[in-house]
Structures are given as structure tokens and as C-alpha cells.
Amino acid sequence: MIEQMVERPNMLAAYQRVMRNKGAAGIDGMHVDQLLAFLQKYWKGIKELLLGGCYQPKAVRRVEIPKADGGTRQLGVPTVLDRLIQQAMHQVLQPLFEPGFSEQSYGFRPGRSAHQAVLQAQVYQHAGKRWVVDMDLEKFFDKVNHDILMSRVARKVKDRRMLGLIRAYLNSGVMVGGVWSQTVQGTPQGGPLSPLLSNIHP
């Protein structure tokens, strides 16, 4: 599976996606427009680390985004390199897990949106349904249990290097004000892999 992840077509697609999404720099200060030159110089060594199961992600940069209700939402901004690797992982992992997700699930899934969820609710309304239940799991991304998540991932992923890499991203920690803190639970919002992992976890 790691071999598939680092294949040129998959990495090229991941690179193009990261470039389109742009985004802020991580803790190393590298911006997306610097990524190509960095990869030209260092990709061979990074690829060897990935294939050998030895790659260690950097901590994410913690930022807080204001919410409409007056609170804040925590985001973890990975380095550009880690966004690239996570995107490449996502492209390999998603086809494994997507078919098993609920037809009633619309969050963070390809070809699905909140607009479609509203349209489906209208279908139920026209069919005579009278009640709508709106629920939000408070700080869900921050509270995901790593061991439970990894046990569910391991049902479909048998490559120990891929499992180790996912675990490494979960445990990479956060940097706040120049101070590193360990992450023992949660999948920090802000990286390409987090939405997929959040759908696997329930």
C-alpha cells in the first residue's frame, strides 16, 4: 500500500491538489510555492523513509478560528510536505473505506455536500415525515480515541507501514506558541487525512 501511495501518478495528483488548496504554512514556515523546489532536492530521501516505515511527521501548528456562535474552532495546520503525504495517503485509503460508509452520511465525502443533505431532508418532509433531529458532537475531532480508530483502520489496511504512518500523524503533536504538546486523542482538523479518519471512527 505504501508503494502505491508513493507511485508517481498518485503523488502528482496529491501535489496538484495541495497546490490548488494553497493554505497557510506549518511550523517550518514553508509555503506551497516552495514545495516543488523542496521535493526536487529531498524527495528521494523522503520516499526511502516512507517505504522503510521510518518517516516522522512534524507537529501541526495550532490556530483558533472564530465560530458564528461566538466560540472558536481549533485547527491544526500541517507542514506543506505533510499535507502532500496526507493527501497521497487519502487517495489510496478512500477507495477502501468509502463503500462502507452510510448512504445517510454527507459530511466530508466525495460528491456529497450539506446542500444534498438538505435536499434529502426535503424528500423526507414530502413523504410525510414531521420531525427533524439536529445533532452536533461537541469537539468531535478533538476527542477521537486513537486506539479504537486504529483498530477500525486495521480491519481493511494490512500494510504495517501505512498503519504506522497513520498512527504517527495522530501522535505528531501540536505546536502552540513555540511549545510542543503531545496528542493522545483526536484528529486535528486542517489536514487532508482527518475528514476520512473521522468518518471511519464512528
PyMOL commands that set and color helices and strands:
alter all, ss='L'
color gray80, all
select helices_A, chain A and resi 2-6+8-21+32-51+80-100+114-126+140-143+146-153+160-170+194-200
alter helices_A, ss='H'
color red, helices_A
select strands_A, chain A and resi 60-66+72-77+174-176+179-181
alter strands_A, ss='S'
color yellow, strands_A
deselect
rebuild
show_as cartoon
